[in-house]
């Protein structure tokens, strides 16, 4: 049995796949299983991957390739890879990103030493004009982790990419990505894992290089699907909290997270049509959280609440000027 299984969906990443795969095959940890899922990529990503695999004969026998019949998105691709995995622990890697060479070794040793369900690290965030570290503030306090995971504070990452997860624990939680959303599917999975985890530990170092320059990434441009998926995400998470009998305990955390996600989408989209269509999203409770918002966010939220969408568009434009984001 492998120590770690690495799950990698592949879709339209011709420019990035070689760098990603090379960083995986050159890991210092031995006995790694690699599972690549060809999610019906439309470019030559798989051809480049297969060619690169041949250059690493020491790793090639530990590589599995799963071919989807049609494109289903990264969440479903990871589900398929997880079910095929045999490693003690599992890591998820996006095929346009890459890793430091000792990531698997350091995190696996931490996982084993601490008998942890989940190991978390910091993340290198790579933008076209700069690189910075995202510090994941995961806590030794299990209840705090649960609350922080629900709230979009930016202090706790909802991504799977900086986590090593005990495979049997993941399977036992039944925390599979929903097959009907492609945006924020990680949050749905990680929230469930955090709620079920017995022990979460942290390695205070960044290993994972998260690339923000892939124009084909689903997070690159806000479109209709982002709003629809956000609504579906919270329908699923609300249902989960109620099933777990903790809805009242975490209701306000969930409501604030919904407001944060709505604001992010409304500020990031340039579409007046989308602003108008989803102005009432999470409307019933949003005004009670105005005190938590910054001035510009308050103005956008109030304008949307009363469906003054042109005014919201103006406020959004002013925020983007202030942040120099166009």
N, C-alpha and C positions, 0 to 999 in steps of 0.2 A: 504494500500500500504506500502511496506517495505521502510525503509530509504535507505538501501544499498543492492544491489544484488552482490554476489561474484561469479565469473565465473571461473570454475576449470576444464580444460581438464584432463583426466586421461588416461595414457598409460604407462604400464610397470614401475610402481613406487612402487612396493611392499615394498621395504625397506624404503620408505619415506612417504607413504600416511598417515599413522597413525599420525605421527608428524605434518604433514600439516593440516589434518582435525581437530586435537585436538586444534591447534592454532587458527583455524577459529571458532570452537564451543565455545571456552573460551573467545571470544572477549567481552569487557566490554559494547559495544553498544548493546542495545536491538533492536528487529525488523530488523534482518538481514535475507535476503533470500539467500540460498545457491543452486547453480546450478552446479552439477557435470555432465560432459559429458564423458561417457565411450566410448573412441575412439577405441573400439575393442582391449582392452588390452589383452596381451597374458599370463599374470601371474595372481596372486590372489589379485591384487590391489582392485578390486571391492568387493570381499568377505570381505577383511579387512575393507574397508570403511563402508559397510553395518553393519557389526558387531559393529563398533565404533559409528555409528549414534544412535544405540539402547542405548548406554550409556549416551546419551545427550537428554533425552526426552523433555526438554524445547526447544530444537532446531529442533527436528526431524520433526515437522509439517511444518517447513519452508525449508525443503530440497526437491529439485527436482533432479531426475536422468534421463538423456537423454542417450539412447543407440544408438550409430551409427551402421549402418549395416556393414560398413567396415571402416578401418582406413583412415582418411582424413587429419590428422595433426592438430596441436594446433590452427592454424588460423581459420580453418573451424569450429572446435569445439567451439571456442569462438563466432563465428558468430551465431551459433545455440543457444548458451546460452544467448547471447545478445537479440535475438529475443524473447526468452521465459521469459526474465527478467521483473520484475515489480517495481523494486526499483527506488527511485528518483535519486540515484547515483549508479555507477557501478565500481567495482574493479575486476581486473584480477589477478589470482594467479596460478602459476605453481605448480603442485602437488608434486614436489620434493623440494619445498621451504616451508618456514613457516614465521609467523608474530609475532611481539610483540602483547600482548593482548589488548592494547589500540589503535592500529593503526586505526581501523575503526571509533572509537569514536572521536579521535583527528582530523582526516582528514574530517570527516563528519561535525563536528562543524565548522571547518575552511571554508568548502565549503558553508555552509549555511550563516555564518556570512559575507562572502565576496561576496555572490551571484556569485560564480565562476563557469565557465564551466569545468575547470580542476584544481585539486589540486595535487601538486607534493611534494614528500619527498625525503630524501636521502636513501641510500640502504646499508645494511650490505652485504659485499661480503665475502662469506665463502669458503676458499680454504682448501685443506687437511692439510696445514702446518701453516695457519694464517687466521686471520679475520681482515678486514679493512673496512672503510667507503668510499663509493663512494658518493661524494658531487655533487648533481645535481645543475648546475648553471643556472637554469631557471631564467629569468629576468622579471621585470615588463614591459619591453619594448617589445611590441608585435612583432614588425618588427625584433628585435634582436633574439627573440625566433624562428621565422621562418627561419632566416638564419642559426642559430646555429643547428637547427634540421636537416638541409640538410647536414651539414658538420660533418664528423666523427672526431671531435676534442677530444672526450672523456669527454667533459665538460657538455654536455647535453645528458641525457639518452634517447635513442629511444625506450626503453622498456615500455610496458604497466604496468609492475608489481608495479611500485612505484607511480602510478597515480590513483586518484579517478575522474571519469568523469560523468558529468550530462547525464543521460541516454537519455533524449529527444534530447539534443544537439547532442549526438553521432548518434542517428538514423537520425536526420535531415541532418547531413553532409554526410550520406551514406558512411561512412568510414569503410567499411567491409574489412576484410583480404581477399586478392585474394586467390582463391581456387587452384591455380597452383604453389604456392611456399610454402616451409616449413621453409626456412631460411630467417631471416630478415623480416618476414611478419609483425612484430610489427612496424618496421620503416615505412613501407608503410601506416599503419593505423595512427600512431602517427603524422607523417608529415602532413597528411591531417587534423587531428584534430587541430594541432597547427596553421595551416594556417586559419582555420575557427573560432577558439576560440575568443570570445570577451574578456574573462578575464581568465588568468592563475595565480595562486597564489602558494606560497611555504610554507611548514612547515619545519623548519630547524631542522629536526631530522630524524634519520634512524629508520625505523620500520620493513622493509621487509628484510628477510634473504635469499639472493640469493645463492643457493648451487652449487658449482663448482665441486662436487665429483661424480655426476651421469654420469656414463659411457654410459648410454643409451640416454643422451641428444643429440639433433641434433647439438649443438654447441661444442660437445666434440672432434670431429675429422673432419678435412676438407676433403671432398670427392667431387665427380663430381657435386652433386646436389648443393653444395654451390656456385660454379661458375655459373651454369645455373640459379639459383635463383637470384643471384646478377644481372645478365644481365636482367632478367625479371623484377626485382624490379625497376631498373632505366628506363626501357622502360615505366613502369607504372607511375613513378614519373615525368619523362620528359613530358609525355602526360598530366598529371595533371597540371603541371606548365603552359603549353601552353594553356590548357583550361581555366585556371584562368587568363590568360593574363599577367603573370608575368615572363615569361621565360627569357627575356632579363635582367630583374632585378636580377634574381637568377641563371643565367646560370653558372657563374664562381664558385659560391658556390657548385652547383651540380657537376661540373667537378672535383673540388678538392676532393669532397666526393667520387667520383668514383675512383680516383687515390688512396685515402686512403684505400678503401675497396679492391682494387686490390692488393696493397702492403700487407695488412694484410693476405689475402688468400695465396699469393705467399710465404710469410715468414712462415706461419703456416703449409702449406702442405709439406710433405716429398716426394710427388710424382713428379718425373721428367716428367712423361707423362702428368700430368695436367698442369705443368708449360709450357710445349711445346704447348699443345693444346690451352691454353688461354693466351699465351704471347702477342698477339695483342689486347687483350681486352682493350677497352678505349684508344687505341694507338694514335689516331689522335691529342689529346691535352695534353698527359701526360708530355711531356718534358718541357712544359712551366711552370710546377709546381715543377720542380726539386729544385728550390731555397727554397721551403718550407720543403723539405725532409731532414732527417738526413743523414749523410755520408753513412752508410750502406744501407739505403733505396735507396739513389741515385744510388749506385752501382748495386743493384738488378734491379731497374727500367730501367737503361740504358742497362744492359745485356739483359733483356727481350725485350726491345724496338727493339734491333737489333737481336733478336732471338738467343742470345748466352745462351741457357738454362742451359747448364752444368756450365757455369760461374755463372749464377744466383743461381744455386744450391749450388755452393761453397760459394758465398757471404752469402746466407741464413744460411748455416752451421756455418759460422764465427759469424754471428749475434746471433745465438742461443747459441754458446759457450760463447759469451760475456754476454748474458742475463741468462746463465745457464739454458736454456730451451731445453730439449731434447724430 
